[in-house]
């Protein structure tokens, strides 16, 4: 009877980098797009890693899963990104076992987010896990854990005020615009990239600032036109980007391209502008910041925008932690029972095997009497005692633990002191 240790909790790891120790430029080196994600999972299978998923957002890149050591995830991440292994070793954090499990709960509930209580992260976890599952890279342990995190996130959102109020990168952008551009309603605004962050930021600007002069530019014009029509805005072809941005007062960049979309040469000899880069990796060339008439703000600076809502959320943290602890304990109980079930099933099969072997040896075509049955039972019991004794003798460093467990299981009441 052999039990595999490859999926023991001790071998469950998380390796990652986030906003706490790295800026957006460095995080961009290790960001994983969908094509890289698929390649990473394919490569993982070639090195016998088959139960994992990757979470890559503007604030973090993390790999969760089973491996012999966290170093395997370091190698895996560097194999598909532009990041340097030595740099990642210096900047990355690693957690294992129950500590890694707790980290996923904290990330999924917004406790570890750059903006406390950020609820968008749970959708990103759901999508990352679903992608891995579709690629047959998500095992039963991880799937169960992610489902538990999803449930806890929903409970915390409904039963606490951890995500109450509007605090997000999109809303932080609005607060910054409100502070830096008092007459924002009269300004011309351009949005490059009509993805989720760009759309959310635009909707917040309309709702909270009352802006109307917004022109949307997207590589796929139809996407920009549809969103513009829904909200009474303008759309322009990507090919016309240069003349449009030169006339703008505020430029928001959320294009999510692998390389900078907005360059310093695009903004030379123009009127003063505020440029806000919402992208990871940065989609605004750092040289733009060197232009005297341009003010450049990126997502790291946006995160410093404080709001009274954050203090209210801080007061809800203890409630959120209590919910996490309760459900994490339930998850660990499920895991332990599942492990025990495997062992007990094997023990049952072993007992059945011994029983049937003894029956066959004693049968000899004759009917059993009570004395025969007692003899068979006695031999079975003795064989089991021999098996247990042999294990205890072999595993000397664990012998006390085994004896204690056997004592408890059979409730002999024997004092071992």
C-alpha positions as CSV (number, residue, x, y, z in Angstrom):
1,X,0.0,0.0,0.0
2,X,1.8,3.1,-1.2
3,X,0.6,6.7,-0.8
4,X,1.9,9.4,-3.1
5,X,3.4,12.4,-1.4
6,X,3.6,14.6,-4.6
7,X,0.3,16.3,-3.7
8,X,1.0,16.7,0.0
9,X,0.1,20.2,1.3
10,X,3.8,20.7,2.0
11,X,4.4,20.6,-1.7
12,X,1.8,23.2,-2.5
13,X,3.6,26.5,-3.3
14,X,3.0,30.0,-4.5
15,X,5.7,32.1,-6.2
16,X,5.1,35.7,-7.1
17,X,5.9,39.3,-7.3
18,X,3.5,42.2,-6.6
19,X,3.2,45.9,-6.0
20,X,4.7,45.7,-2.5
21,X,8.2,45.2,-3.7
22,X,8.3,46.0,-7.4
23,X,7.2,48.9,-9.5
24,X,5.0,48.6,-12.6
25,X,8.0,48.5,-15.0
26,X,9.5,45.4,-13.3
27,X,6.1,43.7,-12.9
28,X,5.6,44.2,-16.6
29,X,8.7,42.0,-17.3
30,X,7.0,39.0,-15.7
31,X,3.4,39.7,-16.8
32,X,1.7,36.8,-18.6
33,X,-0.7,37.3,-21.5
34,X,-3.0,34.6,-22.7
35,X,-0.6,33.3,-25.4
36,X,2.2,33.1,-22.9
37,X,-0.1,31.4,-20.4
38,X,-0.9,28.6,-22.8
39,X,2.7,28.1,-23.7
40,X,3.6,28.1,-20.0
41,X,1.1,25.4,-19.2
42,X,2.4,23.3,-22.2
43,X,6.0,23.7,-21.0
44,X,4.9,22.8,-17.4
45,X,3.7,19.4,-18.6
46,X,7.1,18.7,-20.1
47,X,8.7,19.1,-16.7
48,X,6.1,17.1,-14.9
49,X,4.1,20.0,-13.4
50,X,0.5,19.3,-14.1
51,X,-1.5,20.9,-11.3
52,X,-1.2,24.7,-11.3
53,X,-2.5,28.1,-12.5
54,X,-1.1,31.5,-13.1
55,X,-2.6,34.8,-11.9
56,X,-1.3,37.8,-13.8
57,X,-2.7,41.3,-13.2
58,X,-1.4,44.8,-13.3
59,X,-0.4,44.5,-9.6
60,X,0.9,40.9,-9.5
61,X,2.1,37.8,-11.2
62,X,1.7,34.6,-9.2
63,X,2.0,30.9,-9.8
64,X,0.0,28.5,-7.6
65,X,0.4,24.7,-7.6
66,X,2.3,21.6,-6.7
67,X,6.0,21.2,-7.2
68,X,9.0,19.6,-5.6
69,X,10.2,23.1,-4.8
70,X,9.3,26.7,-5.5
71,X,12.3,27.0,-7.7
72,X,10.5,25.0,-10.4
73,X,8.0,27.8,-10.6
74,X,10.7,30.4,-10.8
75,X,12.2,28.6,-13.8
76,X,8.7,28.2,-15.3
77,X,7.9,31.8,-15.1
78,X,11.2,33.0,-16.5
79,X,10.9,30.5,-19.4
80,X,7.9,32.4,-20.8
81,X,8.6,36.1,-19.9
82,X,11.3,38.7,-20.5
83,X,12.2,38.7,-16.8
84,X,15.6,37.8,-15.5
85,X,15.9,34.7,-13.2
86,X,18.3,36.3,-10.7
87,X,16.2,39.4,-10.4
88,X,13.1,37.3,-9.8
89,X,14.9,35.3,-7.1
90,X,15.7,38.6,-5.4
91,X,12.3,40.1,-5.7
92,X,9.9,37.2,-5.5
93,X,8.1,35.9,-2.5
94,X,7.4,32.2,-1.9
95,X,4.9,30.6,0.4
96,X,4.3,26.9,1.0
97,X,1.7,24.6,2.6
98,X,-1.1,26.3,4.6
99,X,0.6,29.6,4.3
100,X,0.3,29.5,0.5
101,X,-3.4,28.5,0.9
102,X,-4.1,31.4,3.2
103,X,-2.4,33.7,0.7
104,X,-4.8,32.8,-2.0
105,X,-7.8,33.5,0.3
106,X,-6.3,36.9,1.1
107,X,-5.7,37.7,-2.5
108,X,-9.1,36.5,-3.6
109,X,-10.9,38.6,-1.0
110,X,-9.0,41.8,-1.7
111,X,-7.0,41.8,1.6
112,X,-3.7,41.6,-0.3
113,X,-4.8,44.1,-3.1
114,X,-3.0,47.4,-3.7
115,X,-6.4,49.0,-3.0
116,X,-7.9,47.2,0.0
117,X,-11.1,45.3,-0.9
118,X,-10.6,45.4,-4.6
119,X,-13.3,43.1,-5.9
120,X,-12.1,42.8,-9.5
121,X,-9.3,40.4,-8.4
122,X,-11.8,37.5,-7.8
123,X,-12.9,37.6,-11.4
124,X,-9.3,37.4,-12.5
125,X,-8.7,34.4,-10.3
126,X,-11.8,32.7,-11.7
127,X,-10.7,33.3,-15.3
128,X,-7.1,32.2,-14.6
129,X,-8.3,28.9,-13.0
130,X,-10.8,28.3,-15.7
131,X,-8.1,28.8,-18.4
132,X,-5.9,26.2,-16.6
133,X,-8.8,23.8,-16.2
134,X,-9.5,24.0,-20.0
135,X,-5.9,23.2,-20.6
136,X,-6.2,20.2,-18.2
137,X,-3.7,21.8,-15.8
138,X,-6.0,22.2,-12.8
139,X,-6.3,19.2,-10.4
140,X,-9.0,18.5,-7.9
141,X,-7.2,20.1,-5.0
142,X,-6.7,23.4,-6.7
143,X,-10.2,23.4,-8.2
144,X,-11.7,22.8,-4.8
145,X,-9.5,25.5,-3.3
146,X,-10.4,28.1,-5.9
147,X,-14.1,27.3,-5.5
148,X,-13.8,27.8,-1.8
149,X,-12.0,31.2,-2.3
150,X,-14.8,32.3,-4.7
151,X,-17.4,31.4,-2.1
152,X,-15.5,33.2,0.7
153,X,-15.1,36.3,-1.5
154,X,-18.8,36.4,-2.1
155,X,-19.6,36.0,1.6
156,X,-17.2,38.8,2.5
157,X,-18.7,41.1,-0.1
158,X,-22.2,40.5,1.2
159,X,-21.6,40.2,4.9
160,X,-18.9,42.8,5.5
161,X,-18.1,46.3,4.2
162,X,-14.7,45.3,3.0
163,X,-15.6,46.2,-0.6
164,X,-18.1,49.0,0.2
165,X,-17.7,52.3,-1.5
166,X,-16.0,52.9,-4.8
167,X,-12.2,52.4,-4.6
168,X,-10.4,51.1,-7.7
169,X,-7.8,52.2,-10.2
170,X,-10.6,53.6,-12.3
171,X,-12.0,55.6,-9.4
172,X,-8.5,56.7,-8.3
173,X,-8.0,58.1,-11.8
174,X,-11.2,60.2,-11.3
175,X,-10.0,61.5,-8.0
176,X,-6.6,62.5,-9.5
177,X,-8.3,64.2,-12.4
178,X,-10.6,66.0,-10.0
179,X,-7.6,67.3,-8.1
180,X,-5.2,68.1,-11.0
181,X,-7.7,69.4,-13.6
182,X,-10.4,71.4,-11.8
183,X,-12.2,72.4,-15.0
184,X,-12.2,68.8,-16.4
185,X,-15.7,69.2,-17.9
186,X,-14.4,71.7,-20.4
187,X,-11.3,69.6,-21.4
188,X,-10.8,67.4,-24.4
189,X,-10.0,63.8,-23.2
190,X,-8.7,60.9,-25.3
191,X,-8.8,57.3,-24.3
192,X,-6.4,54.9,-26.0
193,X,-7.6,51.3,-25.5
194,X,-11.2,50.5,-24.9
195,X,-10.7,47.4,-22.7
196,X,-12.1,46.8,-19.3
197,X,-10.0,49.4,-17.4
198,X,-10.5,52.0,-20.0
199,X,-14.3,51.5,-20.1
200,X,-14.6,51.6,-16.3
201,X,-12.5,54.7,-16.1
202,X,-14.6,56.4,-18.8
203,X,-17.8,55.5,-17.1
204,X,-16.5,56.8,-13.8
205,X,-15.5,60.1,-15.4
206,X,-18.9,60.5,-16.9
207,X,-20.7,59.7,-13.6
208,X,-18.5,61.6,-11.2
209,X,-17.0,64.4,-13.3
210,X,-19.7,65.0,-15.9
211,X,-17.2,64.9,-18.8
212,X,-18.6,64.8,-22.3
213,X,-15.7,65.6,-24.6
214,X,-14.1,62.1,-24.7
215,X,-12.7,60.5,-27.9
216,X,-12.1,56.8,-27.9
217,X,-9.4,55.2,-30.0
218,X,-8.9,51.4,-30.3
219,X,-7.1,49.2,-32.7
220,X,-10.5,47.6,-33.5
221,X,-12.6,50.6,-34.4
222,X,-15.9,48.8,-34.0
223,X,-15.2,48.3,-30.3
224,X,-14.7,52.0,-29.8
225,X,-17.7,52.9,-31.9
226,X,-20.0,50.6,-29.9
227,X,-18.9,52.0,-26.6
228,X,-19.0,55.5,-27.9
229,X,-22.6,55.1,-29.1
230,X,-23.7,53.7,-25.8
231,X,-22.4,56.7,-23.8
232,X,-22.7,59.6,-26.3
233,X,-19.0,59.9,-26.9
234,X,-16.8,60.1,-30.0
235,X,-14.6,57.4,-31.7
236,X,-11.7,57.8,-34.0
237,X,-9.7,55.3,-36.1
238,X,-6.4,54.2,-34.7
239,X,-4.7,55.6,-37.8
240,X,-5.9,59.0,-36.8
241,X,-4.4,58.8,-33.3
242,X,-1.7,61.5,-33.8
243,X,-3.8,64.5,-34.7
244,X,-6.4,63.6,-32.1
245,X,-4.0,63.3,-29.2
246,X,-2.2,66.5,-30.1
247,X,-5.4,68.4,-29.6
248,X,-6.2,66.7,-26.3
249,X,-5.8,68.1,-22.8
250,X,-5.9,64.7,-21.1
251,X,-4.8,61.4,-22.5
252,X,-5.6,58.1,-20.8
253,X,-3.7,55.1,-22.0
254,X,-5.1,51.6,-21.3
255,X,-4.1,49.9,-24.6
256,X,-2.6,46.8,-22.9
257,X,0.0,46.5,-25.7
258,X,3.3,44.6,-25.2
259,X,5.2,47.8,-26.2
260,X,4.6,51.6,-25.6
261,X,1.8,53.0,-27.7
262,X,2.3,56.7,-26.9
263,X,5.8,58.0,-27.6
264,X,7.6,61.2,-26.8
265,X,7.8,62.1,-30.5
266,X,4.0,62.1,-30.6
267,X,3.8,64.9,-28.0
268,X,6.6,67.2,-29.0
269,X,5.7,70.8,-29.6
270,X,2.1,70.4,-28.4
271,X,0.0,72.2,-25.7
272,X,0.4,71.1,-22.1
273,X,-1.2,67.8,-21.3
274,X,-1.8,65.3,-18.5
275,X,-1.0,61.7,-19.5
276,X,-2.2,58.9,-17.3
277,X,-0.9,55.4,-18.1
278,X,-3.2,52.7,-16.8
279,X,-1.4,49.9,-18.5
280,X,0.9,47.1,-17.3
281,X,3.4,46.8,-18.9
282,X,3.6,50.6,-19.4
283,X,2.2,51.7,-22.7
284,X,3.6,55.2,-22.4
285,X,7.3,55.6,-23.3
286,X,9.1,56.8,-20.1
287,X,10.7,59.5,-22.3
288,X,7.4,61.3,-22.3
289,X,8.0,62.3,-18.7
290,X,11.0,64.2,-19.8
291,X,8.9,66.6,-21.9
292,X,8.5,69.8,-19.8
293,X,4.9,70.5,-20.9
294,X,3.7,66.9,-20.2
295,X,2.7,65.5,-16.8
296,X,2.9,61.7,-16.7
297,X,1.1,59.6,-14.1
298,X,1.2,55.8,-13.9
299,X,-0.7,53.1,-12.0
300,X,1.8,53.1,-9.1
301,X,1.2,56.8,-8.5
302,X,-2.6,56.3,-8.8
303,X,-2.5,53.8,-6.0
304,X,-1.3,56.5,-3.6
305,X,-4.6,58.4,-4.1
306,X,-6.2,58.0,-0.7
307,X,-9.9,58.0,0.1
308,X,-11.9,57.9,3.3
309,X,-13.5,54.8,2.0
310,X,-10.2,52.9,2.7
311,X,-10.4,53.6,6.4
312,X,-13.9,52.3,6.5
313,X,-12.7,49.2,4.8
314,X,-9.9,48.8,7.3
315,X,-12.5,48.5,10.1
316,X,-14.0,45.5,8.3
317,X,-10.7,43.5,8.0
318,X,-11.2,41.5,11.3
319,X,-14.6,40.3,10.1
320,X,-13.1,39.2,6.7
321,X,-10.3,37.4,8.4
322,X,-12.7,35.5,10.6
323,X,-14.7,34.3,7.6
324,X,-11.5,33.2,5.8
325,X,-10.3,31.3,8.8
326,X,-13.6,29.4,9.2
327,X,-13.7,28.4,5.5
328,X,-10.0,27.6,5.3
329,X,-10.4,25.2,8.2
330,X,-13.3,23.5,6.4
331,X,-11.1,23.2,3.3
332,X,-8.2,21.7,5.2
333,X,-10.7,19.3,6.9
334,X,-11.9,18.2,3.5
335,X,-8.3,17.7,2.4
336,X,-7.4,15.6,5.4
337,X,-10.5,13.5,5.2
338,X,-9.9,12.9,1.5
339,X,-6.3,11.7,2.3
340,X,-7.6,9.5,5.1
341,X,-10.3,8.0,2.8
342,X,-7.6,6.9,0.4
343,X,-5.6,5.2,3.2
344,X,-8.7,3.6,4.8
345,X,-9.8,2.3,1.5
346,X,-6.4,0.7,1.0
347,X,-6.5,-0.8,4.5
348,X,-10.0,-2.2,3.8
349,X,-8.7,-3.8,0.6
350,X,-5.8,-5.2,2.5
351,X,-8.0,-6.7,5.2
352,X,-10.3,-8.2,2.6
353,X,-7.3,-9.7,0.8
354,X,-6.0,-11.3,4.0
355,X,-9.4,-12.5,4.9
356,X,-10.1,-14.1,1.6
357,X,-6.6,-15.7,1.5
358,X,-7.2,-17.3,5.0
359,X,-10.7,-18.5,3.9
360,X,-9.3,-20.2,0.8
361,X,-6.5,-21.8,2.9
362,X,-9.0,-23.2,5.4
363,X,-11.9,-24.1,3.2
364,X,-10.7,-27.3,1.6
365,X,-14.2,-28.0,0.5
366,X,-15.5,-28.4,4.1
367,X,-18.1,-26.3,5.9
368,X,-16.9,-24.0,8.6
369,X,-17.7,-24.4,12.3
370,X,-17.3,-21.9,15.1
371,X,-13.8,-23.1,16.1
372,X,-12.7,-22.8,12.5
373,X,-14.0,-19.2,12.3
374,X,-12.2,-18.3,15.6
375,X,-8.9,-19.7,14.3
376,X,-9.3,-17.7,11.0
377,X,-10.1,-14.5,12.8
378,X,-7.2,-15.0,15.2
379,X,-4.8,-15.4,12.3
380,X,-6.2,-12.2,10.6
381,X,-5.8,-10.2,13.7
382,X,-2.3,-11.4,14.3
383,X,-1.3,-10.6,10.7
384,X,-2.6,-7.1,11.1
385,X,-0.7,-6.7,14.4
386,X,2.4,-7.9,12.6
387,X,1.9,-5.4,9.8
388,X,1.5,-2.5,12.3
389,X,4.5,-3.7,14.4
390,X,6.6,-4.0,11.3
391,X,5.7,-0.4,10.2
392,X,6.5,0.9,13.7
393,X,9.9,-0.9,13.7
394,X,10.7,0.4,10.3
395,X,9.7,4.1,10.9
396,X,11.5,4.5,14.2
397,X,11.4,8.3,14.1
398,X,7.6,8.1,13.8
399,X,6.9,5.1,16.1
400,X,5.5,7.1,19.0
401,X,3.1,8.9,16.6
402,X,2.0,5.6,15.0
403,X,1.4,4.0,18.4
404,X,-0.6,7.0,19.6
405,X,-2.7,7.0,16.5
406,X,-3.4,3.2,16.7
407,X,-4.3,3.7,20.4
408,X,-6.7,6.4,19.6
409,X,-8.3,4.7,16.6
410,X,-9.0,1.5,18.6
411,X,-9.8,3.4,21.8
412,X,-7.8,0.9,23.9
413,X,-7.4,3.4,26.7
414,X,-3.8,2.2,27.2
415,X,-1.7,4.8,29.1
416,X,1.5,5.3,27.2
417,X,3.4,7.3,29.8
